[in-house]
Amino acid sequence: MKKVRITAIRKTCYPDLIEKYENPIQHACDVKEGEVWVANGWCKPVGFCDSAWDSVSPFVMTLAHGGGDFYDGWMKNPKSAMISCNDGFRPVSFYLEALDEDAE
């Protein structure tokens, strides 16, 4: 099993949707573009958002176990994926890539 690097590539915010549909919340997403985590195999990295993990974990598991080439050649690097979290108000796009380094 391999380690998988997860990089926050882009964070978007839709203030019009927030104003129209979201109840005020005290703590919104604090992910910053450029942040990097490394999953040790299929294990969620410390400090990684639980909700985002729900979106990316199936792809992390596949990459950690040597799989890839999602959707028949979707990505230039077959050992990678671009997956967004499920937050409809402030989605984050994550680039996942299998590393050559074995998980511990």
N, CA, C and O of each residue as an XYZ file, in Angstrom:
416
protein
N       0.853     -1.178      0.000
C       0.000      0.000      0.000
C       0.902      1.245      0.000
O       1.963      1.254      0.624
N       0.462      2.290     -0.709
C       1.235      3.521     -0.858
C       0.632      4.680     -0.073
O      -0.533      4.643      0.321
N       1.443      5.703      0.145
C       0.945      6.950      0.700
C       0.336      7.756     -0.436
O       0.709      7.594     -1.597
N      -0.608      8.629     -0.087
C      -1.279      9.462     -1.075
C      -1.229     10.917     -0.608
O      -1.664     11.243      0.496
N      -0.694     11.779     -1.463
C      -0.640     13.211     -1.154
C      -1.957     13.849     -1.589
O      -2.472     13.578     -2.674
N      -2.485     14.703     -0.715
C      -3.737     15.431     -0.974
C      -3.404     16.918     -0.900
O      -2.960     17.413      0.136
N      -3.622     17.624     -2.007
C      -3.303     19.051     -2.066
C      -4.568     19.847     -2.366
O      -5.286     19.555     -3.322
N      -4.833     20.863     -1.533
C      -5.968     21.760     -1.788
C      -5.559     22.696     -2.921
O      -4.689     23.550     -2.751
N      -6.196     22.525     -4.077
C      -5.830     23.281     -5.273
C      -6.627     24.574     -5.400
O      -6.069     25.628     -5.704
N      -7.915     24.488     -5.168
C      -8.765     25.668     -5.336
C      -9.910     25.623     -4.333
O     -10.492     24.570     -4.070
N     -10.216     26.795     -3.780
C     -11.361     26.950     -2.883
C     -12.245     28.043     -3.462
O     -11.780     29.141     -3.767
N     -13.498     27.732     -3.606
C     -14.456     28.681     -4.160
C     -15.489     29.006     -3.091
O     -15.713     28.208     -2.180
N     -16.110     30.155     -3.194
C     -17.158     30.540     -2.248
C     -18.291     31.186     -3.031
O     -18.070     32.010     -3.919
N     -19.500     30.794     -2.683
C     -20.691     31.330     -3.343
C     -21.524     32.124     -2.336
O     -22.459     31.584     -1.744
N     -21.188     33.421     -2.136
C     -21.881     34.232     -1.141
C     -23.377     34.348     -1.402
O     -24.162     34.434     -0.457
N     -23.785     34.352     -2.671
C     -25.214     34.460     -2.967
C     -25.970     33.227     -2.472
O     -27.088     33.349     -1.971
N     -25.377     32.055     -2.608
C     -26.016     30.834     -2.096
C     -26.012     30.796     -0.568
O     -26.980     30.369      0.060
N     -24.899     31.253      0.015
C     -24.805     31.308      1.476
C     -25.906     32.205      2.033
O     -26.606     31.830      2.974
N     -26.054     33.398      1.443
C     -27.061     34.351      1.917
C     -28.472     33.781      1.759
O     -29.322     33.961      2.631
N     -28.708     33.111      0.672
C     -30.059     32.628      0.379
C     -30.434     31.356      1.151
O     -31.587     31.194      1.549
N     -29.464     30.451      1.364
C     -29.818     29.133      1.882
C     -29.169     28.709      3.194
O     -29.723     27.868      3.902
N     -28.017     29.264      3.535
C     -27.296     28.736      4.695
C     -27.641     29.495      5.965
O     -27.692     30.725      5.964
N     -27.876     28.765      7.044
C     -28.006     29.381      8.360
C     -26.631     29.883      8.779
O     -25.619     29.279      8.427
N     -26.585     30.982      9.527
C     -25.286     31.480      9.989
C     -24.562     30.402     10.802
O     -25.153     29.748     11.661
N     -23.285     30.238     10.511
C     -22.481     29.271     11.263
C     -21.229     29.976     11.766
O     -20.742     30.931     11.162
N     -20.728     29.481     12.880
C     -19.568     30.117     13.494
C     -18.264     29.652     12.873
O     -17.312     30.425     12.770
N     -18.214     28.394     12.458
C     -16.958     27.880     11.924
C     -17.204     27.260     10.560
O     -17.730     26.152     10.456
N     -16.823     27.975      9.527
C     -16.923     27.441      8.168
C     -15.594     26.763      7.825
O     -14.704     26.661      8.669
N     -15.476     26.323      6.633
C     -14.274     25.650      6.150
C     -13.035     26.525      6.338
O     -13.037     27.706      5.990
N     -11.982     25.931      6.890
C     -10.748     26.700      7.069
C      -9.596     26.166      6.214
O      -8.437     26.507      6.449
N      -9.912     25.338      5.234
C      -8.896     24.837      4.308
C      -8.358     26.006      3.483
O      -9.111     26.874      3.042
N      -7.055     26.007      3.287
C      -6.413     27.056      2.500
C      -5.815     26.440      1.231
O      -5.264     25.339      1.263
N      -5.931     27.159      0.126
C      -5.316     26.697     -1.116
C      -3.828     26.470     -0.885
O      -3.154     27.290     -0.262
N      -3.329     25.362     -1.387
C      -1.918     25.022     -1.229
C      -1.626     24.124     -0.044
O      -0.524     23.584      0.051
N      -2.580     23.946      0.867
C      -2.357     23.041      2.000
C      -2.175     21.621      1.490
O      -2.804     21.207      0.516
N      -1.299     20.882      2.168
C      -0.986     19.520      1.757
C      -1.081     18.593      2.964
O      -0.636     18.917      4.065
N      -1.676     17.427      2.718
C      -1.753     16.352      3.705
C      -1.247     15.087      3.025
O      -1.308     14.974      1.801
N      -0.753     14.146      3.799
C      -0.358     12.857      3.246
C      -1.120     11.777      3.990
O      -1.016     11.638      5.208
N      -1.895     11.011      3.216
C      -2.636      9.890      3.785
C      -1.699      8.693      3.843
O      -1.062      8.343      2.849
N      -1.623      8.083      4.989
C      -0.817      6.883      5.184
C      -1.671      5.696      4.753
O      -2.404      5.120      5.557
N      -1.570      5.339      3.485
C      -2.489      4.335      2.950
C      -3.860      4.960      2.839
O      -4.012      6.063      2.314
N      -4.855      4.254      3.333
C      -6.228      4.759      3.225
C      -6.678      5.499      4.485
O      -7.855      5.835      4.611
N      -5.760      5.756      5.419
C      -6.114      6.424      6.685
C      -6.218      7.937      6.501
O      -5.374      8.557      5.855
N      -7.266      8.516      7.078
C      -7.480      9.972      6.996
C      -6.341     10.697      7.703
O      -6.019     10.377      8.847
N      -5.728     11.672      7.031
C      -4.657     12.438      7.670
C      -5.186     13.270      8.847
O      -6.326     13.735      8.838
N      -4.348     13.440      9.833
C      -4.690     14.262     10.989
C      -4.981     15.679     10.511
O      -4.214     16.247      9.733
N      -6.081     16.244     10.973
C      -6.437     17.614     10.648
C      -7.193     17.782      9.346
O      -7.566     18.900      8.991
N      -7.429     16.687      8.622
C      -8.156     16.787      7.362
C      -9.653     16.808      7.654
O     -10.127     16.074      8.522
N     -10.384     17.628      6.949
C     -11.823     17.819      7.148
C     -12.589     16.498      6.998
O     -12.420     15.782      6.010
N     -13.427     16.186      7.986
C     -14.228     14.952      7.941
C     -15.154     14.915      6.737
O     -15.287     13.881      6.081
N     -15.789     16.034      6.448
C     -16.723     16.082      5.327
C     -15.997     15.908      3.997
O     -16.476     15.185      3.123
N     -14.851     16.560      3.834
C     -14.068     16.401      2.608
C     -13.566     14.970      2.480
O     -13.498     14.431      1.375
N     -13.214     14.351      3.605
C     -12.747     12.969      3.581
C     -13.823     12.038      3.019
O     -13.514     11.086      2.303
N     -15.079     12.316      3.345
C     -16.164     11.502      2.799
C     -16.161     11.531      1.271
O     -16.520     10.542      0.632
N     -15.765     12.644      0.689
C     -15.742     12.783     -0.764
C     -14.506     12.153     -1.397
O     -14.604     11.521     -2.448
N     -13.356     12.319     -0.773
C     -12.107     11.881     -1.403
C     -11.682     10.469     -1.023
O     -10.905      9.851     -1.751
N     -12.168      9.944      0.096
C     -11.638      8.674      0.614
C     -11.742      7.489     -0.346
O     -10.810      6.685     -0.377
N     -12.816      7.323     -1.136
C     -12.819      6.184     -2.066
C     -11.681      6.260     -3.094
O     -11.134      5.234     -3.497
N     -11.334      7.469     -3.509
C     -10.254      7.649     -4.477
C      -8.894      7.449     -3.812
O      -7.987      6.870     -4.409
N      -8.755      7.931     -2.571
C      -7.519      7.716     -1.819
C      -7.302      6.215     -1.625
O      -6.187      5.728     -1.816
N      -8.337      5.482     -1.251
C      -8.213      4.049     -1.035
C      -7.762      3.345     -2.317
O      -6.881      2.486     -2.280
N      -8.361      3.707     -3.434
C      -7.993      3.093     -4.708
C      -6.539      3.387     -5.054
O      -5.790      2.481     -5.418
N      -6.136      4.655     -4.941
C      -4.756      5.020     -5.250
C      -3.771      4.350     -4.307
O      -2.716      3.893     -4.747
N      -4.091      4.283     -3.023
C      -3.205      3.659     -2.040
C      -2.979      2.181     -2.337
O      -1.915      1.637     -2.040
N      -3.975      1.541     -2.917
C      -3.871      0.114     -3.229
C      -3.383     -0.154     -4.650
O      -3.496     -1.277     -5.142
N      -2.842      0.866     -5.313
C      -2.240      0.675     -6.622
C      -3.170      0.890     -7.802
O      -2.756      0.730     -8.950
N      -4.414      1.249     -7.541
C      -5.361      1.503     -8.616
C      -5.198      2.894     -9.180
O      -4.341      3.663     -8.745
N      -6.015      3.203    -10.137
C      -5.984      4.525    -10.751
C      -6.677      4.483    -12.092
O      -7.591      3.687    -12.304
N      -6.247      5.332    -12.990
C      -6.833      5.450    -14.314
C      -8.355      5.538    -14.234
O      -9.076      4.826    -14.932
N      -8.817      6.426    -13.367
C     -10.246      6.601    -13.143
C     -10.940      7.056    -14.427
O     -10.404      7.880    -15.168
N     -12.079      6.542    -14.675
C     -12.924      6.961    -15.793
C     -12.188      6.912    -17.129
O     -12.318      7.812    -17.958
N     -11.417      5.848    -17.321
C     -10.756      5.576    -18.607
C      -9.930      6.735    -19.159
O     -10.174      7.215    -20.266
N      -8.967      7.167    -18.386
C      -8.036      8.172    -18.888
C      -8.397      9.610    -18.610
O      -7.944     10.512    -19.314
N      -9.201      9.837    -17.599
C      -9.646     11.173    -17.223
C      -8.474     12.089    -16.868
O      -8.465     13.256    -17.260
N      -7.494     11.578    -16.136
C      -6.378     12.389    -15.659
C      -5.126     12.146    -16.496
O      -4.898     11.028    -16.957
N      -4.314     13.184    -16.695
C      -3.039     13.027    -17.402
C      -2.141     12.047    -16.661
O      -1.486     11.210    -17.282
N      -2.109     12.148    -15.331
C      -1.373     11.200    -14.493
C      -2.379     10.146    -14.041
O      -3.271     10.463    -13.254
N      -2.266      8.912    -14.509
C      -3.259      7.893    -14.154
C      -3.276      7.522    -12.671
O      -4.221      6.889    -12.200
N      -2.245      7.911    -11.944
C      -2.189      7.641    -10.502
C      -2.602      8.879     -9.707
O      -2.035      9.168     -8.653
N      -3.602      9.610    -10.227
C      -4.066     10.834     -9.574
C      -5.558     11.018     -9.816
O      -6.169     10.321    -10.626
N      -6.127     11.980     -9.087
C      -7.542     12.341     -9.267
C      -7.736     13.769     -8.770
O      -7.022     14.219     -7.873
N      -8.696     14.477     -9.347
C      -9.091     15.809     -8.884
C     -10.505     15.661     -8.366
O     -11.429     15.408     -9.139
N     -10.683     15.816     -7.055
C     -11.968     15.572     -6.409
C     -12.341     16.783     -5.566
O     -11.497     17.322     -4.849
N     -13.583     17.213     -5.642
C     -14.065     18.334     -4.831
C     -14.842     17.814     -3.636
O     -15.479     16.762     -3.699
N     -14.781     18.561     -2.551
C     -15.566     18.196     -1.374
C     -17.039     18.477     -1.654
O     -17.385     19.093     -2.662
N     -17.882     18.026     -0.769
C     -19.324     18.117     -0.997
C     -19.967     19.372     -0.407
O     -21.186     19.407     -0.237
N     -19.184     20.396     -0.092
C     -19.733     21.649      0.432
C     -20.224     22.495     -0.741
O     -19.416     23.007     -1.515
N     -21.502     22.639     -0.871
C     -22.077     23.391     -1.983
C     -21.921     24.892     -1.858
O     -22.149     25.614     -2.828
N     -21.537     25.381     -0.686
C     -21.366     26.820     -0.472
C     -19.922     27.276     -0.677
O     -19.681     28.376     -1.173
N     -18.967     26.434     -0.296
C     -17.546     26.784     -0.405
C     -16.730     25.532     -0.735
O     -15.914     25.089      0.073
N     -16.954     24.961     -1.933
C     -16.260     23.723     -2.300
C     -14.756     23.913     -2.470
O     -14.283     24.964     -2.905
N     -14.028     22.871     -2.116
C     -12.580     22.833     -2.282
C     -12.251     21.703     -3.245
O     -12.758     20.590     -3.102
N     -11.401     21.989     -4.226
C     -10.921     20.960     -5.153
C      -9.581     20.447     -4.655
O      -8.662     21.223     -4.396
N      -9.483     19.135     -4.525
C      -8.275     18.483     -4.024
C      -7.637     17.655     -5.128
O      -8.323     16.917     -5.836
N      -6.319     17.781     -5.273
C      -5.560     16.945     -6.191
C      -4.970     15.806     -5.372
O      -4.223     16.037     -4.421
N      -5.306     14.585     -5.744
C      -4.816     13.396     -5.052
C      -3.791     12.714     -5.940
O      -4.002     12.569     -7.144
N      -2.686     12.298     -5.351
C      -1.689     11.595     -6.148
C      -1.002     10.523     -5.311
O      -0.567     10.774     -4.187
N      -0.915      9.330     -5.878
C      -0.225      8.245     -5.217
C       1.267      8.546     -5.215
O       1.826      8.996     -6.215
N       1.895      8.293     -4.085
C       3.338      8.478     -3.970
C       4.040      7.142     -4.123
O       3.412      6.094     -3.971
N       5.316      7.159     -4.418
C       6.092      5.925     -4.509
C       6.385      5.350     -3.133
O       6.751      4.182     -3.001
N       6.219      6.184     -2.106
C       6.536      5.791     -0.730
C       5.479      4.849     -0.164
O       4.280      5.110     -0.263
N       5.940      3.756      0.428
C       5.025      2.784      1.039
C       4.416      3.356      2.319
O       5.068      4.098      3.053
N       3.175      3.005      2.570
C       2.506      3.384      3.814
C       3.162      2.618      4.961
O       3.722      1.538      4.774
N       3.078      3.201      6.132
C       3.672      2.555      7.318
C       2.704      1.593      7.949
O       3.030      0.961      8.954
